[in-house]
Amino acid sequence: MIVLIIGLVIFFGIHLVPVTGVKSSLIERMGEKKYQSIFSIISLIIFSLFFIFYKKRFPFLVFIQIF
């Protein structure tokens, strides 16, 4: 459950960045490409946290077929 809560806090936190106006100052400081890269990495971390929670909560529903 703690993994889900951490994922949700990060998810809503990262989506508040463009709304609050911090985005423009971050782009000025880092550059647009670096900002997009960091935003994408954080999004992947959030996705993996949700997947880990889902896998722990419903292990019988997670099935990854390699071939």
C-alpha positions as CSV (number, residue, x, y, z in Angstrom):
1,M,0.0,0.0,0.0
2,I,2.9,2.3,0.7
3,V,4.1,1.9,-2.9
4,L,0.7,3.1,-4.2
5,I,0.7,6.1,-1.9
6,I,4.3,7.1,-2.9
7,G,3.3,6.7,-6.6
8,L,0.2,8.8,-6.2
9,V,2.1,11.6,-4.4
10,I,4.7,11.7,-7.1
11,F,2.1,11.4,-9.8
12,F,0.1,14.4,-8.6
13,G,3.2,16.3,-7.7
14,I,4.7,16.0,-11.2
15,H,1.3,17.0,-12.8
16,L,1.2,20.2,-10.6
17,V,4.4,21.5,-12.0
18,P,2.9,22.8,-15.3
19,V,-0.1,24.2,-13.5
20,T,1.8,26.3,-11.0
21,G,4.0,28.1,-13.4
22,V,7.2,26.4,-12.2
23,K,7.6,24.8,-15.6
24,S,8.7,27.9,-17.3
25,S,11.3,28.7,-14.7
26,L,12.6,25.1,-14.9
27,I,12.8,25.2,-18.7
28,E,14.8,28.5,-18.4
29,R,17.2,27.0,-15.9
30,M,17.7,23.6,-17.5
31,G,16.6,23.9,-21.1
32,E,13.6,22.3,-22.7
33,K,15.3,19.0,-23.7
34,K,16.7,18.3,-20.2
35,Y,13.3,19.2,-18.6
36,Q,11.5,16.8,-20.9
37,S,14.1,14.1,-20.2
38,I,13.7,14.5,-16.4
39,F,9.9,14.6,-16.7
40,S,9.9,11.4,-18.8
41,I,12.2,9.6,-16.3
42,I,10.0,10.6,-13.4
43,S,6.9,9.4,-15.4
44,L,8.6,6.0,-15.9
45,I,9.4,5.7,-12.2
46,I,5.7,6.4,-11.4
47,F,4.6,3.8,-13.9
48,S,6.9,1.2,-12.5
49,L,5.7,2.0,-8.9
50,F,2.1,1.5,-10.1
51,F,3.1,-1.8,-11.8
52,I,4.9,-3.0,-8.6
53,F,1.8,-2.2,-6.5
54,Y,-0.5,-4.0,-9.0
55,K,1.8,-7.0,-9.1
56,K,1.9,-7.3,-5.3
57,R,-1.9,-6.7,-5.0
58,F,-3.0,-9.0,-7.8
59,P,-0.2,-11.4,-8.6
60,F,-2.5,-13.8,-10.4
61,L,-3.6,-11.2,-13.0
62,V,-0.1,-10.1,-14.0
63,F,1.1,-12.2,-16.9
64,I,3.9,-11.2,-19.2
65,Q,4.4,-13.4,-22.2
66,I,7.9,-13.1,-23.7
67,F,7.2,-15.0,-26.9
